[in-house]
Amino acid sequence: MTKPPRDKFYKTALSITRIIGSPASIVIHTIIFAASFLTVWLGVFSFDRMLLVLTTILSLEAIYLSLFIQMTVNYTTESIVEVEQDIDEIQEDIEEMQEDVEEMSDESEGKTLEQIHAGLQKLMQDVERLQHRPQ
């Protein structure tokens, strides 16, 4: 589970990249482009002026989007590093548990062998007694 962003800049970057990556963003950009060309058709702006304004706006948008996306990548990278550290700690805990289980298994195996050995000795004593018993 990732931690929430620490400050407003990360929250803003995450929000903007989430919005830009949505279908609504495609619709909004399409409307803006269509409106830009409509202003030329209606004679509000000349084609050259509209392209100049549109190009400037798109360039600024691209610059800011790349900054926000990089901030999001940085935040995600930090989150991944934290998750990797958590996974490493969990792996170490699991390895310790496995060692404990193996030790317990070895101890119980030793007890079982001891019990079998004791049982065999008793059985051998019983066999000797039966062999030496007068009939």
C-alpha positions as CSV (number, residue, x, y, z in Angstrom):
1,M,0.0,0.0,0.0
2,T,1.5,3.3,-1.0
3,K,1.6,6.3,1.3
4,P,-0.4,9.4,0.4
5,P,1.7,12.3,-1.1
6,R,3.6,14.4,1.4
7,D,2.9,17.8,0.0
8,K,0.7,19.9,-2.2
9,F,3.0,19.7,-5.2
10,Y,2.9,15.9,-5.4
11,K,-0.8,15.9,-4.8
12,T,-1.2,18.4,-7.6
13,A,1.1,16.5,-10.0
14,L,-0.8,13.3,-9.3
15,S,-4.2,15.0,-9.8
16,I,-3.1,16.6,-13.1
17,T,-1.6,13.5,-14.6
18,R,-4.7,11.6,-13.6
19,I,-6.9,14.1,-15.3
20,I,-4.7,14.4,-18.4
21,G,-4.8,10.6,-18.8
22,S,-8.6,10.5,-18.8
23,P,-11.0,10.3,-21.8
24,A,-12.5,13.6,-20.7
25,S,-9.1,15.3,-21.5
26,I,-9.2,14.0,-25.0
27,V,-12.7,15.4,-25.4
28,I,-11.7,18.8,-24.0
29,H,-8.6,19.1,-26.2
30,T,-10.6,18.1,-29.2
31,I,-13.1,20.8,-28.5
32,I,-10.3,23.4,-28.0
33,F,-8.7,22.5,-31.3
34,A,-12.1,22.6,-33.1
35,A,-12.8,26.0,-31.5
36,S,-9.5,27.3,-32.6
37,F,-10.1,26.4,-36.2
38,L,-13.7,27.7,-35.9
39,T,-12.4,31.1,-34.9
40,V,-10.5,31.2,-38.2
41,W,-13.5,30.2,-40.1
42,L,-15.6,32.8,-38.4
43,G,-13.0,35.4,-39.1
44,V,-12.2,36.2,-35.5
45,F,-8.5,35.5,-35.9
46,S,-6.3,35.0,-39.0
47,F,-5.0,31.5,-39.6
48,D,-1.4,32.6,-38.8
49,R,-2.4,34.3,-35.5
50,M,-4.5,31.3,-34.4
51,L,-1.6,28.9,-35.2
52,L,0.8,31.2,-33.3
53,V,-1.5,31.3,-30.2
54,L,-2.4,27.6,-30.4
55,T,1.3,26.6,-30.8
56,T,2.3,28.8,-27.9
57,I,-0.4,27.4,-25.6
58,L,0.4,23.8,-26.6
59,S,4.1,24.3,-26.0
60,L,3.5,25.7,-22.5
61,E,1.1,22.9,-21.8
62,A,3.7,20.3,-22.9
63,I,6.3,21.8,-20.7
64,Y,4.1,21.8,-17.6
65,L,2.8,18.3,-18.4
66,S,6.3,16.9,-18.6
67,L,7.1,18.5,-15.3
68,F,4.0,17.1,-13.6
69,I,4.6,13.7,-15.2
70,Q,8.2,13.7,-13.9
71,M,7.0,14.6,-10.4
72,T,4.6,11.7,-10.6
73,V,7.3,9.3,-11.8
74,N,9.6,10.5,-8.9
75,Y,6.8,9.9,-6.4
76,T,6.0,6.5,-7.8
77,T,9.7,5.6,-7.7
78,E,9.9,6.6,-4.0
79,S,6.9,4.5,-3.3
80,I,8.4,1.5,-5.2
81,V,11.6,1.8,-3.2
82,E,9.6,1.8,0.1
83,V,7.7,-1.3,-1.1
84,E,10.9,-3.0,-2.0
85,Q,12.3,-2.4,1.4
86,D,9.1,-3.8,3.0
87,I,9.4,-6.9,0.8
88,D,13.0,-7.4,1.8
89,E,12.0,-7.2,5.5
90,I,9.2,-9.6,5.0
91,Q,11.5,-12.0,3.1
92,E,14.0,-11.9,6.0
93,D,11.2,-12.6,8.4
94,I,10.1,-15.6,6.3
95,E,13.7,-16.9,6.1
96,E,13.9,-16.7,9.9
97,M,10.6,-18.5,10.3
98,Q,11.8,-21.2,7.9
99,E,15.0,-21.7,9.9
100,D,12.9,-21.9,13.1
101,V,10.6,-24.5,11.5
102,E,13.6,-26.5,10.3
103,E,15.1,-26.4,13.8
104,M,11.8,-27.5,15.3
105,S,11.6,-30.3,12.7
106,D,15.1,-31.4,13.4
107,E,14.4,-31.4,17.2
108,S,11.2,-33.5,16.7
109,E,13.0,-35.7,14.3
110,G,15.7,-36.3,16.9
111,K,13.1,-37.1,19.5
112,T,11.4,-39.5,17.2
113,L,14.7,-41.3,16.5
114,E,15.4,-41.4,20.2
115,Q,11.9,-42.9,20.8
116,I,12.4,-45.5,18.1
117,H,15.9,-46.4,19.5
118,A,14.4,-46.7,23.0
119,G,11.6,-48.8,21.6
120,L,14.0,-51.1,19.8
121,Q,16.2,-51.5,22.8
122,K,13.1,-52.5,24.9
123,L,12.1,-54.9,22.2
124,M,15.5,-56.5,22.1
125,Q,15.5,-56.9,25.9
126,D,12.1,-58.5,25.6
127,V,13.3,-60.9,22.9
128,E,16.4,-61.8,25.1
129,R,14.1,-62.4,28.1
130,L,11.9,-64.7,26.0
131,Q,14.9,-66.6,24.7
132,H,16.4,-67.1,28.2
133,R,13.1,-68.0,29.7
134,P,12.8,-71.6,30.8
135,Q,10.2,-73.5,29.0
